[in-house]
Amino acid sequence: MPRSASYTSIASYYGEKLHDDFVLVRTAESLPFSGTPEKFPDCIAAFCRRGRAKIVIDGSTFNLKKNQMLFVMPERIVANISKSKDFKVTYSCVSKEFIEDITYRFPIDLFQYLEHTPCYDLPPEFIDEAVGYFEFMDRKKEKNTPYQKDIFFHIAYCFCLDLYDFIFKEEMKLPQGKNITETHFEKFRKSVAETVRENLPLTHYAQMLSLTEKHLNKVVQKAVGMSAKRYVTTMRIKEIKHDLNTTALSVKEIASKMNFSSTDVMLHMFKRHTGMTPSEYRAKSQKEKEQGR
């Protein structure tokens, strides 16, 4: 079941530009992978229009053919092995940060399925509709608007919902069992989403899962490549940015709302992770909004 979330936890990008968070290549004769296995930093959604290609993902070989979608999550070890002479593909690259924001609030089983089955058959009409989503996002990227990043987020989220709906309506048999690490992480991130403003210690999440803090860190590190503390901090920074972008609350009021022990503690954390104070961030966002009008 999808996680419940208030609007304030849905998006926090008001006033931010897409920059390199999203790239669309409408027609290409190859995928953006080299012939040597290497870590690909972004998420890629590719739609094979003609021909076929052979790709290695994390040591497993997959065959991409006409009317199939390839979906690869960030930081996978990927390589091109071969492709046919008539191979044609449409693909988009989405930054790690952006796709993590989407998957963070999304039913985890879809992305678990796509990790196990990165090449999936789709009818031509669904591919055309999916490419339409990305073309729309590409057009929005060119428009100078303070809502640019929020618009992109919601279009991308709608695409994932359509994909999720399609997969479940078809013959999808999702993996029945999740290993214990996946189960622990799913419960952890759901709890963080629900309590992100409460400033709870890691011991709270560890005890909830009947784990030690050391074990919790291993679970989160394996799932998203960062410590449990860094994960919680990242989510709290997003909430602070949301309030700075969309409310007139003072920095002191936001610190209180986020349950920091003092405003100075929030200031220190925010600057350490963003390189600017909350006031500097708000001023920068406001300036970008005014320039976009």
RAKACOR-V997905 format. One record per pair of residues at least 4 apart in sequence whose ideal C-beta (glycine too) atoms are under 8 Angstrom apart, sorted by the first residue. I is the first residue (numbers start at 0). J is the second residue. Records with the same first field share a line. If there is no record, write none. Layout:
I: J / J
This chain:
0: 106
1: 105 / 106
2: 104 / 105 / 106 / 189 / 192
4: 8 / 9 / 104 / 192
5: 9
6: 10
7: 11 / 238 / 241 / 242
8: 104 / 192 / 195 / 238
9: 104 / 152
10: 149 / 152 / 153 / 241
11: 237 / 238 / 240 / 241 / 244
12: 148 / 149 / 152 / 240 / 244
13: 145 / 146 / 148 / 149 / 241 / 244 / 245 / 284 / 288
14: 145 / 244 / 284 / 285 / 287 / 288
15: 147 / 148 / 244 / 284 / 287
16: 147 / 148 / 287
17: 21 / 140 / 147 / 148 / 151
19: 94
20: 93 / 94 / 96 / 97 / 148 / 151
21: 91 / 92 / 93 / 94 / 97 / 136 / 137 / 140 / 151
22: 91 / 92
23: 89 / 90 / 91 / 133 / 134 / 136 / 137
24: 31 / 89 / 90 / 91
25: 89 / 130 / 134
26: 48 / 87 / 88 / 89
27: 31 / 87 / 88 / 89 / 90
28: 82 / 86 / 87 / 88
29: 52 / 79 / 82 / 86 / 88
30: 43 / 45 / 52 / 54 / 69 / 79 / 88 / 90
31: 39 / 43 / 90 / 92
32: 37 / 39 / 54 / 77 / 78 / 79
33: 37 / 78 / 79
34: 78 / 79 / 80
35: 78
36: 55 / 76 / 77 / 78
37: 76 / 77 / 78
38: 74 / 75 / 76 / 77
39: 43 / 71 / 73 / 74 / 75 / 76 / 77
40: 73 / 74 / 94 / 95
41: 73 / 92 / 93 / 94 / 95 / 98
42: 70 / 71 / 72 / 73 / 92 / 93 / 94 / 95 / 97 / 98
43: 69 / 70 / 71 / 90 / 91 / 92 / 93
44: 68 / 69 / 70 / 90 / 91 / 93 / 129 / 133
45: 63 / 68 / 69 / 70 / 88 / 89 / 90 / 91
46: 67 / 68 / 69 / 88 / 89 / 90 / 121 / 126 / 129 / 130
47: 51 / 52 / 63 / 64 / 65 / 66 / 67 / 68 / 69 / 86 / 87 / 88
48: 65 / 87 / 88 / 89 / 126
49: 65 / 85 / 86 / 87
50: 64 / 65 / 82 / 83 / 84 / 85 / 86 / 87
51: 62 / 63 / 64 / 65 / 82 / 83 / 86
52: 62 / 63 / 79 / 80 / 81 / 82 / 83 / 86 / 88
53: 60 / 61 / 62 / 63 / 79 / 80 / 81 / 82
54: 60 / 61 / 63 / 69 / 77 / 78 / 79 / 80
55: 59 / 60 / 61 / 76 / 77 / 78 / 80
56: 61 / 71 / 75 / 76 / 77 / 117
57: 75 / 76 / 77
58: 76
60: 80
61: 69 / 117 / 118
62: 118
63: 67 / 69 / 88 / 118
64: 118
66: 120 / 121 / 122 / 123 / 126
67: 118 / 119 / 120 / 121
68: 118 / 119 / 121 / 126 / 129
69: 90 / 117 / 118
70: 113 / 117 / 119
71: 75 / 77 / 117
72: 98 / 110 / 113 / 114
73: 94 / 95 / 98 / 99
74: 95 / 224
82: 86
89: 130 / 133
91: 133 / 136
93: 97 / 98 / 155
94: 98
95: 99
96: 100
97: 101 / 151 / 152 / 155
98: 102
99: 103 / 223
100: 104 / 152 / 237
101: 105 / 152 / 155 / 156 / 159
102: 107 / 110
103: 188 / 192 / 234
104: 192
105: 109 / 110 / 156 / 159 / 163
106: 163
107: 111 / 181 / 185
108: 112 / 173 / 174
109: 113 / 159 / 162 / 163 / 166
110: 114
111: 115 / 173 / 174 / 177 / 181
112: 116 / 166 / 171 / 173 / 174
113: 117 / 119
115: 174
119: 166
121: 125 / 126 / 129 / 165
122: 126
123: 127
124: 128
125: 129 / 165
126: 130
127: 131
128: 132 / 161
129: 133 / 158 / 161 / 162
130: 134
131: 135
132: 136 / 154 / 155 / 157 / 158 / 161
133: 137 / 158
134: 138
135: 139 / 154
136: 140 / 151 / 154 / 155
137: 141
138: 142
139: 144 / 147 / 150 / 151 / 154
140: 147 / 151
142: 147
143: 147 / 290 / 291
144: 150 / 291
145: 287 / 288 / 291 / 292
146: 150
147: 151 / 291
148: 152
149: 153
150: 154
151: 155
152: 156
153: 157
154: 158
155: 159
156: 160
157: 161
158: 162
159: 163
160: 164
161: 165
162: 166
163: 167
164: 168
165: 169
166: 171
167: 171
177: 181 / 182 / 185
178: 182
179: 183
180: 184 / 218 / 221 / 222
181: 185 / 222
182: 186
183: 187 / 208 / 210 / 215 / 218
184: 188 / 218 / 219 / 221 / 222 / 223
185: 189
186: 190 / 207 / 208
187: 191 / 204 / 208 / 215 / 218 / 219 / 227
188: 192 / 230
189: 193
190: 194 / 204 / 207
191: 195 / 204 / 230 / 231 / 234
192: 234
194: 199 / 203
195: 231 / 234 / 235 / 238
196: 235 / 238 / 256 / 257 / 258
197: 258
198: 235 / 257 / 258 / 259
199: 203 / 204
201: 205 / 212 / 215 / 227 / 228 / 231
202: 206 / 212
203: 207
204: 208 / 215 / 227 / 231
205: 210 / 211 / 212 / 214 / 215
206: 210
208: 215 / 218
210: 214 / 215 / 218
211: 215
212: 216 / 227
213: 217
214: 218
215: 219 / 227
216: 220 / 226 / 227 / 228
217: 221
218: 222 / 227
219: 223 / 225 / 226 / 227 / 230
220: 224 / 225 / 226 / 227
223: 230
225: 229 / 230 / 233
226: 230
227: 231
228: 232
229: 233
230: 234
231: 235
232: 236 / 268 / 272
233: 237 / 272
234: 238
235: 239 / 257 / 268
236: 240 / 268 / 269 / 272 / 273
237: 241
238: 242 / 257
239: 243 / 253 / 257 / 265 / 269 / 277
240: 244 / 280
241: 245
242: 246 / 248 / 253 / 256
243: 253 / 277 / 280 / 281 / 284
244: 281 / 284
246: 253
248: 252 / 253 / 256
249: 253
250: 254 / 262 / 265 / 266 / 277 / 278
251: 255 / 262
252: 256
253: 257 / 265 / 277
254: 259 / 261 / 262 / 264 / 265 / 266
255: 259
257: 265
259: 264 / 265 / 268
260: 264
261: 265
262: 266
263: 267
264: 268
265: 269 / 277
266: 270 / 276 / 277
267: 271
268: 272
269: 273 / 275 / 276 / 277 / 280
270: 274 / 275 / 276
273: 280
275: 279 / 280 / 283
276: 280
277: 281
278: 282
279: 283
280: 284
281: 285
282: 286
283: 287
284: 288
285: 289
286: 290
287: 291
288: 292
